[in-house]
Amino acid sequence: MSKTGPFAFALAAMALAAPVQSADFSDPTWPCIQRKVEQLSLGLMWPFPVDPALLDTDKTLRDDVADLADALALRRVELEDLRPQVEAFATQYNGDPAILGLVFDRVFNGLSKRRGRIIKGIGEFSLSQIALAEQIDATRLEMDTALAATEPDFDKIDSLEERLDWDQLIYTDRQRSITYLCETPQIIERRLFSIAQMLQQVAQDQG
């Protein structure tokens, strides 16, 4: 069976969540209308040098950085709710960009890894939907062939129809989650930019 039909069917269905003219389905592992950006750049978000070696000999600093960074990385917590904690940290360390950069470096690494896992999961989801679409097409073709037989086997046709209904139900049910899945990497990216902006606001260039 040609791959083009099921592939087009699967990705066309995925496009229903957004305007078709914005979509580009050349990558079977990316069913989203959002542009696929696999790797983010810390340097595009944080303008100051970052030296993780500063943490090697100072346990108190290491613990303070970890506490703030881990709080900032919690997406269920509004950033504005964390502003007092950020400002207190900045006051404690004199708004040193080098220290604040350590916080952002930890947040960036953690959220980037989480974002990468989500992108990988979207790819696996997309391929599984394409495979299911192929299975639906194959079942439909088999059922059409059975119906066209001189003496149709109606027990087999009933079984095929039941399988087709079930597969289509699964496909449609999964499809409802595609909008949220596709938005999640960008949600994480926007949070990283917002965190960088907040930390820069409290940073005082010591140079």
N, C-alpha and C positions, 0 to 999 in steps of 0.2 A: 504493500500500500504506500502511496506517495505520502511523504512527511508534510507536504505543503498544506494539504487540507486541514488535518487536525491541528497543526501548528497555528495556522491562521485562525481557526475556530477558537482555540484556547486564548490566544492573545487578543483577538477581537472582543471576546467576552470580558477579558480583564480591562479593556478600555472603557467599558460602560460607566465606570465610576468617574470619568472625567472627559473633557472635550477631546474628540478623536483627532482633531487637527493638531493638537499639541503633542501627540504621542509619537514615539519612534520605537518600533518593536524589532529592531535589527538584532538585538541581543536576547536570545531566548531565556536567559537567566535574569532578565530585568523587565518585568511587565508594567513598570510604573511610567507615568507621564513625566515625573520629575527626572531631571538629568542625573545620571549615575556618576557619583564621585566616590570612588572606592577609598581613597586615602585623603585625609585632611592634613593641612600643614600648620604646625604650631607657630611657625614664623610669620604666617599671614595674620595671626590673631594676636600674638604677643610681641611687641616691638623691642623688648629688652633682652639682653643675654640671660641664659638660664644655665646655671652650673650645679647639677645634682650633687657634686662632690662636697658642697657646703653642708650637706646633711650627714656626712660620714662620721664626723667627730662630735656632733652636738645632738644628744638624744632628746633634750627638751625641745629644740627647734624641730627635730624630726617628728616628734609626737604632735606638736602644735600645727605643723603643716599638714600632717595626716588628718587631724581632727577637722580642720577647716575644709580641706579639699574633699574629704569624704562627705561632709555635709552639703557642699556645693554640688556634688555629683548626684545627689538624690533628686530625681526629676519630679517627684511628687511634692517637693517642698518649693514654694515660691521663692525666687531669688530675693525679692524685697524683704521677705521675712528673715533672711540671713544677713541683710545689710548691717545691722548692729554688730553681729559677730565679725563680719569682715572689717568694719571700722575699728573695732577693739583690737583685732589682730594687727592692723596697720599701725595703730597707735603704739602697741607694744613693741613693734619692730621699726618704728620711726619711718614708716612708709617706704621702706627700702625696696626698690623694684626687684633687686636680686632675690630677696626673701619672698616677695609676692609672686615672683616668677616661679619659685619652687612649688607654690600652691597651685598655680595654673598648670604647671607641667604635670603634676600628679592628677589633677582633674582631667586634663587633656588625654593623658595616656589611658586612664580608666574608661572614659566615655568613648574614646576612639575605638578601643577594643570591643566595647559593648556594641557600638555602631557597626563595626565590622562583622560581628556575629549575626546581627540583624540582617545585614546585606546578604550574607551567605545564606541565611534562612529564607530570605525572599527568593533567592536563586533556586534553592531546593523546592520551595513552594511552587514556583513557576514551572519547573520541569515536571513536577508531579501532576500539575494541572494539564500540561501538554500531553503527558502519558495517559491521563484519564480521558482526555478528549479523543485520543487515538483509540482507546478502548471503546468509547461510546460509538465512534464511527464504525469500528469493526463489528460491534454487536448489531448496529443498525443494518449494516450490509448483510450480515449473516441472517438476520430476521427477514429482510427483503428477499433473499435467496430462498429461504424456507417457505415463504408465502407464495413464491412463484412456482414452487414444485407442482408436478402433476397431482400428486397426492400429499398435500401438506401434513406435516406432523404437528398437530396443534398443541400437543403437550410440550414439544420443544419450543414452539413459537411462544407459548405462555411463559416458559422459563426465560426465554430471551427477552421478552417484553418486561418481565419483572426485573431482570438484571439491568436492562436499559433504564428503567424508571429509577432504580436505586442509584445507579452511577450518576445519572443526571441530577438527582437530588443532592448527592454528595458534592458534585462539582459546583452546583449553584450555592450551596451552603458555605463552602469554602470561599467562594468568590466574594461573599459579603465582607470578608476581612481584608480585602486587597487594599482598599483606600487607607485604612489605618496602618497597615504594614508599610505601605509606600511612603507615608508621611513621617514615620518614626525616625529614619535617618536624618531628615531635615530638621525635625524637632530637636534632636540631639545637637546638630550643628548650630542651630540658632541659640541653644542654651550655652554652648561653648563660647560663642561670640559675646553673649550677654555677660557671662562670667568674666571674660577677658576685659570687657569694658568696665565692669564694676571694680575690678582689681586695679585697673589703670587709673580710675578716678581717685583712688586713695593712695596711689603711688606718688612719691615725691622723688624726682630724679636727684640722686645723691651726687651725680657727677657735676 
